[in-house]
Amino acid sequence: MDNQFIQEMEDLRQHKNPKVRIKIMRGHFATSNSHLNTYIDMSTVKTRHNNAREAAKELADEYVSIPIDSIVCLDDTNVIGAFIAEILADKNQYSVNKGKNISVISPEYNALGQIMFRDNQQRMVRGMNVLILAASVTTGKTLNHAVNSVNYYRGKLAGVCAIFSAASRIGDIEIKRLFTGSDLPNYEAYNTVDCPMCKRGERIEALVNSFGYSRL
C-alpha cells in the first residue's frame, strides 16, 4: 500500500465503539456487480485482531439470546467470525450459546457464482442455526446467494450481519450492521449501465472487491 493511497483514505470509527474502525475513499470504483462512489477498506477490522475482536463484541451482542451453531463468513471475515463464536460460547457470559463449539466456515463459489459447501462442511450447515457474516453489502446479490445456499443445504437461518450495509433489510431479513448509510451519507452504488459517473466520462480509478483495491 503506497503513501498516496494511505493519504487518500479517511478514518471512520463507529460511534458506539471507536475501536471499530474502517477507512473510506471517495472516487469512481468498479465491482463485479456495480459501480461505487466510495471505496470502503476493511483490512484493519478484518485482519488486526484487536479491531476484529471489538467488531465481534458489538455484533455478538445482537445474538446472545439466539441459538447459533455455525457462522458462515463471507468476504474474508473469518477472524471476526471466530471472535463472535468465542464470545457467544464463553462460559462466563450469559448466552444461550454458552459452552457450544460453534463452527466458523467459509463457502466456496462455483463457476456460476453460486455459493456451495463441500461434503465435509455440509454437516455444519444442515439442520444447524446459521449466522451469515458479511463485510459490505451493496447490491445484496452475494448476500442473497448466501441465504439461498443455507436454505438449499437445509440450514436454519439465524441471522445476517455485516460490517457495513446501506440497506437495513434484504427481503424480510434484517441486517444487523456496525456502519449504516447514515455513517456514509453520500455513499452510492449504481448499476453498471446506469452509472452517472460513467455518463459524465469520469474514468474508473480502481477495481475493488472483498480482497481490496487495485488501482487502474
Disulfide bonds with the S-S distance in Angstrom:
none
